Amino acid sequence: MQSQKGFEALQKVKAAVEARGAKTIRSLGKVFRAMDSFDGNRKVDRSEFAVALREIGVSIAKADEDALFALLDVNRDGTIDFEEFLVGIRGRPNQRRMAIIDKAFLKFDKDCSGVINAKDLRGVYNARAHPKVQAGRMTEDEVFLEFLANFGDVNKDGSLTRDEWNDYYAAVSASVDNDDHFIELMKNAWKLD
């Protein structure tokens, strides 16, 4: 029930943002910066969120506002950052984008376990050339774990589930306006056909 309230409230916010003409990353960035106008920390807390909803003309009950905030605060840190906002407003990647995201995941998931770990990375990512490994400040395993953490290893278990991978790339996808550009970025980054 709570998530349904959040989803319904999200539809109202999407309509209000779109009515203001905010469709591109740049224009959505302006909306977000206006929401974050109190302290400029690049995060929107509950009080900024409540004021921002009123300012963009969204009038919803406090319970709906709380449900919407909970829906957008994906990492549960008590704030909404720009990536969470973008993914919330833009939604999940479309079918074309998901196909390339899946292709990249499968390139890493060598044993088809549905999880990417340091063992899977060894065949695709060469940590020996990493500057910190060459300087003796990190081991190859530490570089692999750092790599996984940067890609959203939410529970810090040294592996990336498909959901963690998809969540990371949903945020990346939300920040790229053009499908063809996103697909080219993925192909170039992961040397995909």
N, C-alpha and C positions, 0 to 999 in steps of 0.2 A: 504494500500500500504506500509506504514512504517513497519508494523509488518511482512509483506511478505518479505521485504528486510532484516529485522532482522533475520527471520527464514532461509532464503537462506544463509546469512552470517554465521549463527550458524552451518549450515551443513558443511561449509568450515572449520570452527574451529574444529568441531568434527572430521573431516577427518584428519586434521593436528595433532591433539592431539593423535588420534588413530595410525597414522603413526609413531609417536614417541614411540609407545608401551605403552601408558598410558591408562590403562583400570581399574585398581584397585583403591580403595580409596587412598592408599598410593602413587601410581604413579600420580594420579590426584592432590594430595596434593602437590607433588613436582612441578608440572606445575604451580599450583596456587602460591606457595611460590616464584617461579621464577618471576611470574608476579608482585608480591608485593615486589620486591627486592629494591625499592627505599627507602621506609620508614619503612617497616616491621610492619605496623599497622593492618595487617590481612584483609585489604580491598584494592581493586584495584580501583584507580581513573581513570579518562579519559586519563590522560597522560601516566600512567603506562600501561593501556589497549592498547593504540595505539602502544607503544614500544613493548609490549609483543606479539601482533599480528604479527608484522614484524619479531620478533625473532623466532616465531614458523613457519614462512613461509607462513602466510596468508596475501595475498595482496588484499585488497578490497578498494573501493572508500570511501571517508570520510563520505558520506551520509549513506552508508551501515554500516560503523563502528559505527556511531551514532545510527542507528536503532538497531544494535546488542547490544550496550551498554544499550539502553533503554529497550530492551527485557530482558536482564539479571538482570538489576537493579530493581528487583521486588518491593522492598520497597520504591523506589524512593528517596533514600538518597544521590544520586550522587556518590555512590561507589558500587562495586560488592563485597559481602562478600563470604566466602568459600561455605556456603550453597547455595547461589544463583548460584554460579558457578557450583557446583555439580549437582543441579537440572537441570540447563541449559544444561550441557554436557550429563548427564545420562538420562534426560527426566523424565516423570511422572512414577509412580509405575506401574508395569505390572498387569495383571488381578488377579493373585494369591495374590499379595500384596494388591491390592485395596479391595479384598474380606475381608481380615482380618481388614483392616482399616475401612471399612464400618461396620463390625460386632462390632468393638469397639465403633464406633460412636453411633450405635443403642443401645448399652448397656447403654450409658449415656442419650440418647434422649428418656426419659421415656414417654413423652407425644406425641411423633412422630411429633413434630412441625418442625423438620428440623433444630432446634437450641438447643444448650446446654446452659443452664443458671444455676444459683446457685440452683434453685429449683430442677432441674434434678440431680445435683451433690449430693444433700443431701442423696439420696438413695444408692449412689455408693462410695462416697468419704467421709470419716469421718474426719471432720475438728476439732472435739473436742480434738483429740489426738495430734494435731499439737503443737509443742513446744511453738510457739508464742501465741497461744490461751491459753495454760496452764499457761504461764507466765503473761497473762493479757495484752500483748502488741498489740494483734490483736483480733478482733471478728471473729466468724466463717464466717460471710459474707465477711469480708475483706480477709480471707484466700481463700474463694471460688473465689473471684474476682482476687486475685493474681494467683491462679491456672489457671483460664481462660486466663489471660494475658500471662502467660508462654506458653500457647498453641496457641498463635497467635491471640488473640483478637485484631485484627488490628485496628478497629475503637474504641476500648476501651468502648464499650457499655455494658459490663458485660455479654455478651453472645458470643458463638462461632457458627458461621454458618457452614454448612457442607463444604463450600468452604475454610473457614479459617482452619478447622480441616484437610481437605485434603492437603492444602498447607503446613501445619506444618509437616504432616506425609510424604509428598513428599520429604521434606528435610531430615527427619530421614531415609527414605527408601534409598535415594541417598547415604547415608553414610554407608550403610550395603551392602557388596558385594553379599552375598548369600541369595537367596530367603527363604530357609528353616530356616536359622538363623533369618532373619527378622520376619518371622511368629512366631517362638518360642518366640522371644522377645516380640511381641505383646500379645501373649497368656499369657505369664508369667506376664507382666506388668498389664494387665487388667483382668486376671483370666478368659480367654475365653476358650471354649471347642475346 
